[in-house]
Amino acid sequence: MACRTVCRTLHRGFASSPAVVRPSSGGVHGQRSAVFSREQARQRALYPRTEKIEVVLHGPGLHGTLLIMNKGVSTPHSCARHLTEWHVKSSALALVDGEPWPLHKPLIQSCSLSLLSFKDKDPSLVNQAYWRSCAALLGQVLEDAFKDEYSVELLGIPELPVTSGAFCCDFVLDPQLDSWNPSEESMCSLIRGAQQLIHQDLPWESLEVTPSVALEVFSHSRCKQEEVEEKAAKSNNGTVVLYRCGDHVLLSGGPLVARTGLCSQYEVTAIHRLGEGAWGLHRRAQGLSLPFQLEAHHTVWRKLRSRATKLTGILLACPGWFVVETIVLLRVLKAYIRRLQVNANIDRPERQFKCLIS
């Protein structure tokens, strides 16, 4: 028993030590963003001469449209700006030669391009990217929510399907805050933080880097460095993709949508304790959101929000930790929506919830 206590004390001391030696939260963000900007500038300098590429567009009213763009500089977002304001505002993700592609990632060769939105016939790729993005936004809010003297370590974003009912972000707080439980006021504060980022309409910039650059970006986080090594080992070309929103740099399990302003209804619904883990007391923050193109009737939103407060999850990225995967009863939700259509005379709510029930 004494040995276990000593081991736990040493382990907790080790896990919390980065909070002692690393700079303030703002300093960490500034350092990470500076490394991101430096590498971004280096990569752009690889194309000193303006070299043209051909981009063939696909989509309603666009089939066969040809754009001449700049190699290594132009992005799918740049292409959208050559079309209409609707394409600029509604495009959330792209397909480049059939592969999911962030809207702000430069194009490096001639290609075919499809701009994806939430109202496509098959919105599954956009929906999943949106879910990841909402979780990334939640992590950014959590990192900025506490005073500088308290460390916040983001453990990762579980890759949950939209049908799980909530997006999630796992994190560890400074050991001094182990007894902390979020009050209603705290939850409202987190929601306000998210809404501020949404209002700023910040882009999620994408940058593919070598592991050495990613390790430098996360030099103050052993947890993130381990995640970098894992992602590099699984990558086909040994690289790691970073994303930046404002001065917040993060890792993601897949592409994110174009910008924070695509979010509309957004709530932080719960923070659950998962128990002691490799980095301290593991917690899971959960939330619910719908994009501006698919806002919900308040009655349906309350039902979805109630579901999103319950602990949901899959196998965690942290070794040795398992959370029971929840079962989402989609048929019940669909039946509920059908009842609303009859009783409340809501105009075809299925269309509003394509992102949740498709």
C-alpha positions in Angstrom: 0.0 0.0 0.0 2.8 2.4 0.9 4.6 1.4 -2.3 1.5 2.2 -4.3 1.2 5.6 -2.6 4.8 6.5 -3.3 4.6 5.4 -6.9 1.4 7.4 -7.4 3.0 10.4 -5.8 6.1 10.1 -8.0 4.0 9.6 -11.1 1.7 12.5 -10.4 4.7 14.7 -9.7 6.2 13.7 -13.0 3.0 14.2 -14.9 2.5 17.7 -13.5 6.2 18.8 -13.8 5.7 20.4 -17.2 3.4 22.9 -15.6 6.3 24.0 -13.4 8.9 24.4 -16.0 6.9 25.5 -19.0 5.8 29.1 -19.6 2.3 30.5 -19.2 -0.5 29.2 -21.4 -0.2 32.2 -23.6 3.6 31.7 -23.9 3.1 28.0 -24.9 0.5 29.0 -27.6 2.8 31.7 -28.9 5.8 29.3 -29.1 3.7 26.7 -30.9 2.2 29.2 -33.3 5.7 30.7 -34.1 7.1 27.3 -35.0 4.0 26.6 -37.2 4.5 30.0 -39.0 8.2 29.4 -39.5 7.6 26.0 -41.1 4.7 27.4 -43.1 7.0 30.1 -44.5 9.7 27.5 -45.2 7.4 25.4 -47.2 6.0 28.3 -49.2 9.6 29.3 -50.1 10.0 25.9 -51.8 8.0 27.4 -54.7 10.0 30.7 -55.5 8.7 30.8 -59.0 5.0 31.0 -59.8 4.2 27.6 -61.3 0.7 27.0 -62.7 -1.5 23.9 -62.1 -4.8 22.9 -63.6 -7.7 22.3 -61.2 -10.8 20.6 -62.7 -13.9 21.3 -60.7 -16.7 18.8 -60.0 -20.1 19.5 -58.5 -23.6 20.9 -59.3 -23.2 23.4 -62.2 -19.4 23.1 -62.1 -18.6 19.8 -64.0 -15.6 20.4 -66.2 -14.9 23.9 -65.0 -11.1 24.5 -65.3 -9.2 26.9 -63.0 -5.5 27.8 -63.5 -4.0 28.1 -60.0 -0.6 28.6 -58.3 1.2 25.4 -57.3 2.0 25.3 -53.5 0.1 28.5 -52.9 -3.5 28.2 -54.0 -5.9 26.2 -51.8 -9.4 24.8 -52.4 -10.6 28.0 -50.6 -8.8 30.0 -53.2 -10.6 28.1 -55.9 -14.0 28.7 -54.1 -13.2 32.5 -54.2 -13.1 32.3 -58.0 -16.7 31.0 -58.0 -19.5 32.5 -56.0 -20.0 33.9 -52.5 -22.2 30.8 -51.8 -19.3 28.5 -52.5 -17.0 30.5 -50.2 -19.5 30.5 -47.3 -20.9 27.0 -47.6 -17.9 25.0 -48.5 -16.6 23.1 -45.4 -14.2 20.5 -46.9 -12.8 19.4 -50.3 -12.1 16.3 -52.2 -8.9 16.4 -54.1 -8.5 13.5 -56.5 -11.0 11.7 -54.4 -9.2 12.3 -51.1 -10.6 14.4 -48.2 -8.6 17.7 -48.2 -8.8 20.7 -45.8 -9.9 23.9 -47.5 -6.8 25.8 -46.5 -4.2 23.2 -47.5 -2.2 24.2 -50.6 -2.6 22.3 -53.8 0.7 20.9 -55.0 -0.2 19.5 -58.4 -2.9 19.5 -61.1 -6.0 17.7 -59.7 -9.7 17.3 -59.7 -11.6 19.2 -57.0 -15.0 18.9 -55.4 -16.2 21.4 -52.8 -18.3 19.7 -50.1 -21.0 21.2 -47.9 -23.4 20.0 -45.2 -26.3 19.8 -47.7 -24.6 17.4 -50.1 -26.5 14.2 -50.9 -23.9 12.3 -48.9 -22.6 14.6 -46.2 -20.8 11.9 -44.1 -17.3 13.2 -44.7 -18.3 16.7 -43.9 -20.2 15.6 -40.8 -17.2 13.7 -39.4 -14.9 16.6 -40.1 -17.4 18.9 -38.4 -17.5 16.7 -35.3 -13.7 16.7 -35.1 -13.6 20.4 -35.5 -16.2 21.0 -32.7 -14.1 18.8 -30.4 -10.9 20.7 -31.4 -12.8 24.0 -30.6 -13.7 22.5 -27.2 -10.1 21.7 -26.5 -9.0 25.2 -27.4 -11.6 26.6 -25.0 -10.5 24.3 -22.2 -6.8 25.3 -22.6 -7.7 29.0 -22.2 -10.3 28.6 -19.5 -8.1 28.3 -16.4 -5.6 30.7 -14.8 -2.0 30.5 -16.0 -0.8 28.9 -12.7 -2.9 25.8 -13.5 -1.8 23.5 -16.3 -4.3 22.0 -18.7 -3.0 19.0 -20.7 -5.1 17.9 -23.7 -4.9 14.2 -24.1 -6.5 13.9 -27.4 -9.8 14.0 -29.3 -11.5 10.6 -29.4 -12.6 9.8 -33.0 -16.3 9.4 -32.3 -18.9 9.0 -35.0 -21.6 11.7 -35.2 -24.1 9.1 -34.2 -22.5 8.9 -30.8 -24.5 11.9 -29.8 -21.7 14.1 -28.5 -18.2 15.1 -29.5 -15.5 14.8 -26.9 -12.1 16.0 -25.7 -10.1 14.2 -23.0 -7.9 16.3 -20.7 -6.0 16.4 -17.4 -6.0 19.4 -15.1 -3.3 20.5 -12.7 -3.3 18.2 -9.7 -4.3 21.2 -7.5 -7.6 21.0 -9.3 -8.4 17.3 -8.7 -11.3 18.2 -6.5 -12.8 20.7 -9.0 -16.2 20.0 -10.3 -17.7 22.3 -12.9 -20.6 24.5 -11.8 -23.4 25.7 -14.0 -21.5 29.1 -14.2 -18.3 27.3 -15.3 -20.2 25.5 -18.0 -21.8 28.7 -19.2 -18.3 30.3 -19.3 -17.0 27.5 -21.5 -19.9 27.9 -23.9 -19.3 31.7 -24.1 -15.6 31.0 -24.9 -16.6 28.7 -27.7 -19.2 31.2 -29.0 -16.5 33.9 -29.1 -14.3 31.7 -31.3 -17.2 31.0 -33.5 -18.0 34.7 -33.8 -14.4 35.4 -34.8 -14.8 33.0 -37.8 -11.2 31.8 -37.6 -9.8 29.5 -40.3 -8.4 26.1 -39.4 -5.0 26.2 -41.2 -3.5 22.9 -42.2 0.3 22.1 -42.4 2.0 18.7 -43.1 5.3 18.5 -41.2 8.1 16.1 -40.3 8.0 14.6 -36.8 10.9 16.7 -35.7 9.0 19.9 -36.4 5.9 18.5 -34.7 8.0 17.5 -31.6 9.4 21.1 -31.5 5.8 22.5 -31.6 4.8 20.3 -28.6 8.2 20.6 -26.8 6.3 21.4 -23.5 4.0 18.3 -23.6 5.3 14.7 -23.3 1.7 13.5 -23.9 1.6 15.3 -27.3 5.1 14.2 -28.2 4.0 10.6 -27.8 0.9 11.3 -29.9 3.2 12.8 -32.6 5.3 9.7 -32.6 2.3 7.4 -32.9 0.8 9.4 -35.8 4.1 9.5 -37.6 4.5 5.7 -37.3 1.0 5.2 -38.7 1.5 7.7 -41.6 2.3 6.3 -45.0 5.0 9.0 -45.6 6.1 9.4 -41.9 4.7 13.0 -41.7 2.3 14.6 -39.2 -0.5 17.0 -40.0 -0.9 20.0 -37.7 -3.8 22.5 -37.6 -3.9 26.0 -36.3 -6.9 28.1 -35.2 -5.8 31.5 -34.0 -2.6 30.8 -32.0 -3.8 27.3 -31.0 -1.9 24.5 -32.7 -3.3 20.9 -32.5 -3.2 17.4 -33.8 -6.3 15.8 -35.3 -7.3 12.3 -36.4 -8.5 13.7 -39.7 -9.3 16.8 -41.7 -11.1 19.7 -40.0 -13.7 22.0 -41.6 -12.7 25.4 -43.1 -13.5 27.8 -40.2 -15.1 28.2 -36.8 -17.9 30.3 -38.2 -19.5 27.2 -39.8 -20.6 26.3 -36.2 -24.0 27.7 -35.1 -25.7 26.0 -32.1 -22.9 25.0 -29.8 -23.0 23.8 -26.2 -20.6 22.2 -23.7 -22.9 19.6 -22.2 -20.9 17.7 -19.6 -17.5 17.1 -18.0 -17.0 13.5 -16.7 -14.3 12.0 -14.6 -12.8 9.0 -16.2 -10.5 8.1 -13.3 -6.7 8.0 -12.7 -4.6 7.5 -15.8 -1.1 7.8 -17.1 -1.1 11.6 -16.9 -3.2 12.1 -13.8 -7.0 12.4 -13.3 -8.5 11.9 -16.8 -11.6 13.9 -17.6 -13.8 14.0 -20.7 -15.5 17.1 -21.8 -18.5 16.6 -24.1 -20.5 18.9 -26.4 -23.2 19.2 -29.0 -23.3 21.4 -32.1 -25.1 21.9 -35.4 -23.8 24.0 -38.3 -25.4 27.2 -39.4 -27.0 25.5 -42.4 -28.9 23.0 -40.2 -30.1 24.8 -37.1 -32.6 22.8 -34.9 -36.0 23.6 -33.5 -35.6 24.2 -29.7 -37.7 21.2 -28.8 -35.5 18.8 -30.7 -32.4 20.6 -29.5 -33.3 19.9 -25.9 -33.8 16.2 -26.7 -30.4 16.0 -28.4 -28.7 18.0 -25.6 -30.1 15.7 -22.9 -28.5 12.8 -24.8 -25.2 14.6 -25.1 -24.8 14.9 -21.4 -24.4 11.2 -20.9 -20.9 9.7 -21.0 -20.1 8.6 -24.4 -16.9 7.2 -25.9 -14.7 4.6 -27.5 -11.3 3.1 -26.6 -9.1 6.0 -25.4 -5.8 6.7 -27.0 -4.2 6.6 -23.5 -2.8 3.1 -22.7 -4.8 0.9 -20.4 -7.9 3.0 -20.5 -11.3 1.8 -21.7 -14.7 3.5 -21.6 -17.8 1.6 -22.4 -19.1 2.6 -25.8 -22.6 3.9 -25.6 -25.3 2.7 -28.0 -27.3 5.5 -29.8 -30.8 4.5 -30.6 -31.2 6.3 -33.9 -34.6 4.7 -34.5 -35.9 6.2 -31.3 -34.6 9.6 -32.3 -36.2 9.3 -35.8 -39.5 8.2 -34.3 -39.3 11.2 -31.9 -38.7 13.6 -34.8 -41.7 12.0 -36.7 -43.9 12.6 -33.6 -42.7 16.2 -33.5 -43.6 16.6 -37.2 -47.1 15.5 -36.5 -47.7 17.1 -33.1 -45.8 20.3 -33.4 -46.2 20.7 -37.2 -42.5 21.1 -37.8 -41.7 21.3 -41.5 -39.7 18.1 -42.3 -37.2 18.1 -39.4 -35.5 15.2 -41.0 -33.9 17.6 -43.4 -32.7 19.7 -40.5 -31.0 16.7 -38.9 -29.4 15.1 -42.0 -26.1 15.4 -40.2 -27.4 13.3 -37.2 -29.6 10.7 -38.7 -28.3 10.1 -42.2 
